[in-house]
Amino acid sequence: MAFKGVLRPGLIQIRVLNMDEAINHYQNILGLNLVSKETDGRVYFKGWDEFDHHSVVLRQSESAGLDYVAFKVDSNDYLKEVEPKIVAWGLEVDHVPAGEQPGVGPRIGFTLPTGHRIELYHEIDLAENTPGTVNPDIYPARPHGMGASRFDHLLCYGPDIGKAREFFCDVLDFYQPEKVDMPEGDGSLAIWLTASNKAHDIAFVEHETPGKLHHVAFLLQDWNEVGAAADIISINDVSLDIGPTRHGITRGQTIYFFDPSGNRNEVYAGGYTAYPDHPVRTWDFDHVGKGIFYHERVLNDRFLTVLT
Amino acid sequence: MRYHITIENSAESFRCSDDQTLLRGMESLGKRGIPVGCRGGGCGVCKIQVTSGTYLKKKMNRTVISEVDESNHVVLACRCVPTSDISLSVVGKMEKSLFAQQTVDPSKGSVLSQSSDLSVRRAP
């Protein structure tokens, strides 16, 4: 197997203000499958094309935002091997016991200099309702709502993103397909990082306040589905941010909107296939408006500064 | 029932029905004055102080509206539905993005003059 170590961002836990409204949004609007409601109040979801038990966890709270994102790794051996490397790099590692989430094995966790909690895990049960594996049909049941097929990536805002790049690339063997440079001197204002062939598994924008969430993204199949998502947003009077449009960066076709607690969601399709040997794509300040929104070609304060 | 909403900072006013939030009422009529962010009580940019009038409110992110804020009628316009005529002042603001700050920073001279006009354009 050529694809080793970190496989993908597999779990994300998001804080919401009102669980009933959030369930309606993530289940009926985005079209995720509700897996279970647990006694501690957390609610678990998965996309129709995901094999694992769940991928999205909602927790009702007094505040909105990101609790953590967890990356699935290829083995328990990798978890054991990588832990001392994380410690040696300078982060404190804690352990979350198996069963803290239904169907999920032990996890290790740490907080980046950007203020975001990252976790790694290997064991997770297969979902009851997986995509087919024997003479498989194209989907187990026709997707509903926007038909989000999987949790795909997230964008985090926080300080010192250069350290985040160093950590992900040096310790977890990610690479950087794309970046926006500072106008002067060294460093980047925004970075896109991946452990896979996707243009990004996680991205960061330099920002004063640590630990902020810009958006959580879900995959659609094509541009037509992005258009249908826009219709669903209007039919259900969902808070729209921007789109349908396209990114120059990653080339994804996209629409952004907010969940009922103000957490930004994206559904997107397309984007290029990344390889670790490809040169880094770089945007300078003269062209960053086009990089962010390829059709509009202007910067947008709400998109760039509204966070949870 | 529709109520008269006055934004003191800008002397803008609009009619808002009792089934709409103050922010939605403003936006849907194409009025301006209160910054529009997530519309879900999360981001805090539509923070206002209600100086007169009554309203019903939904849960707001504690990170952006404290209990003291709430008791002083400092709330989020996206979470409040009017139950009378209301006068309010705008407290929140849309931050400039680091992207735009960088491009228009006067200490950096006129680098990027080509894009600076675009970069400072506000969200509609």
Chai-1 contact restraints between the chains, C-beta under 6 A:
chainA,res_idxA,chainB,res_idxB,connection_type,confidence,min_distance_angstrom,max_distance_angstrom,comment,restraint_id
A,L17,B,G41,contact,1.0,0.0,6.0,A-B,restraint_1
A,L17,B,K59,contact,1.0,0.0,6.0,A-B,restraint_2
A,E62,B,R62,contact,1.0,0.0,6.0,A-B,restraint_3
A,S63,B,N61,contact,1.0,0.0,6.0,A-B,restraint_4
A,S63,B,R62,contact,1.0,0.0,6.0,A-B,restraint_5
A,S63,B,T63,contact,1.0,0.0,6.0,A-B,restraint_6
A,A64,B,G42,contact,1.0,0.0,6.0,A-B,restraint_7
A,A64,B,N61,contact,1.0,0.0,6.0,A-B,restraint_8
A,P183,B,Q102,contact,1.0,0.0,6.0,A-B,restraint_9
A,S239,B,R39,contact,1.0,0.0,6.0,A-B,restraint_10
A,S239,B,G40,contact,1.0,0.0,6.0,A-B,restraint_11
A,F258,B,C38,contact,1.0,0.0,6.0,A-B,restraint_12
A,F258,B,G40,contact,1.0,0.0,6.0,A-B,restraint_13
A,P260,B,G40,contact,1.0,0.0,6.0,A-B,restraint_14
A,S261,B,G40,contact,1.0,0.0,6.0,A-B,restraint_15
A,S261,B,G42,contact,1.0,0.0,6.0,A-B,restraint_16
A,G262,B,C38,contact,1.0,0.0,6.0,A-B,restraint_17
A,G262,B,G40,contact,1.0,0.0,6.0,A-B,restraint_18
A,G262,B,G41,contact,1.0,0.0,6.0,A-B,restraint_19
A,G262,B,G42,contact,1.0,0.0,6.0,A-B,restraint_20
A,G262,B,C43,contact,1.0,0.0,6.0,A-B,restraint_21
A,F285,B,T103,contact,1.0,0.0,6.0,A-B,restraint_22
A,F285,B,L112,contact,1.0,0.0,6.0,A-B,restraint_23
A,D286,B,L112,contact,1.0,0.0,6.0,A-B,restraint_24
A,D286,B,Q114,contact,1.0,0.0,6.0,A-B,restraint_25
A,D286,B,S115,contact,1.0,0.0,6.0,A-B,restraint_26
A,V288,B,F99,contact,1.0,0.0,6.0,A-B,restraint_27
A,G289,B,L118,contact,1.0,0.0,6.0,A-B,restraint_28
A,V298,B,L118,contact,1.0,0.0,6.0,A-B,restraint_29
A,V298,B,R121,contact,1.0,0.0,6.0,A-B,restraint_30
A,L299,B,F99,contact,1.0,0.0,6.0,A-B,restraint_31
A,L299,B,A100,contact,1.0,0.0,6.0,A-B,restraint_32
A,L299,B,S119,contact,1.0,0.0,6.0,A-B,restraint_33
A,N300,B,A123,contact,1.0,0.0,6.0,A-B,restraint_34
A,D301,B,M94,contact,1.0,0.0,6.0,A-B,restraint_35
A,D301,B,S97,contact,1.0,0.0,6.0,A-B,restraint_36
A,D301,B,A123,contact,1.0,0.0,6.0,A-B,restraint_37
A,R302,B,A123,contact,1.0,0.0,6.0,A-B,restraint_38
A,L304,B,S97,contact,1.0,0.0,6.0,A-B,restraint_39
A,L304,B,F99,contact,1.0,0.0,6.0,A-B,restraint_40
A,T305,B,E95,contact,1.0,0.0,6.0,A-B,restraint_41
A,T305,B,S97,contact,1.0,0.0,6.0,A-B,restraint_42
A,V306,B,G37,contact,1.0,0.0,6.0,A-B,restraint_43
A,V306,B,C38,contact,1.0,0.0,6.0,A-B,restraint_44
A,V306,B,C43,contact,1.0,0.0,6.0,A-B,restraint_45
A,T308,B,G42,contact,1.0,0.0,6.0,A-B,restraint_46
A,T308,B,C43,contact,1.0,0.0,6.0,A-B,restraint_47
